[in-house]
Amino acid sequence: MLYCPSDAGPDYGEDTEDGPTRYGYQKSGCELAVSQTFGPGRSAVLRPGVVVGPREYVGRLPWWLARVAAGGRVLAPGRPGRTIQPVDVRDLAEFALRAASSGITGAYNVAAPVGRETFGGLLGACAEATGSDAEFVWVPDEYLLVHGVRQWSEMPLWRTFPGVWQVDPASAAAEGLSARPLAATVADTWSWMQEGDVLPDDERAGEVGISRQREAEILAGFWSSS
């Protein structure tokens, strides 16, 4: 676990491409502040990983849905069997209410079960939800890294750090967390997007997703080197 003093400022820690970030350090500092303020056994700390679902304002899942819906050759990062653990915002909200109303205390990882969902399953669900005939071209991590493709931003949800998608949510599940299948979240998010009630862009949304031109360049280079 990252250490951060409870009174740290916004510049504490460091951002790395494939590892800890200031955001992560500062979340740890917030947890420490809570425990120091309220004492042991008097708080519930929820640690959600990536939160997706209808009304997402960061735009990670909406970007993938829109890109897959556009069809053609789609740059798919890494390998289809890589496991991922996004949690539906509705499941997170339900668990937060359960913790508040039931007096649950302690720290809980709020995520999908380890090994249940995969990146290939995510993109397949996007194709099914949108009715797309997109062709997914799986490009190895090493090739993408060498060519400077930015993790998490240009390729939403793609991280090569081994611990990113190995978070154990067993304690939360034992207290009632129910994580719906990712395919259901994908379908519901696409339905929301079709309603046209898209939220204003978060400041991070402008950094999400690779441009079509850069995607084409990466794919062309990969094909020629294969």
Salt bridges, closest charged atoms under 4 A:
ASP11 OD1 - ARG22 NH1 3.97
GLU31 OE1 - ARG47 NH2 2.76
ASP88 OD2 - ARG90 NH2 2.74
ASP88 OD2 - ARG180 NE 3.76
ASP91 OD1 - ARG180 NH2 2.81
GLU94 OE2 - ARG98 NH2 3.38
GLU117 OE2 - ARG116 NE 2.93
GLU135 OE1 - ARG73 NE 3.47
ASP141 OD2 - ARG82 NH2 2.48
GLU154 OE1 - ARG150 NH1 3.83
GLU154 OE2 - ARG214 NE 2.77
ASP188 OD2 - ARG90 NH2 3.03
ASP197 OD2 - ARG55 NH1 2.98
ASP202 OD2 - ARG204 NE 2.97
GLU215 OE1 - ARG67 NE 2.98
GLU215 OE1 - ARG212 NE 3.52
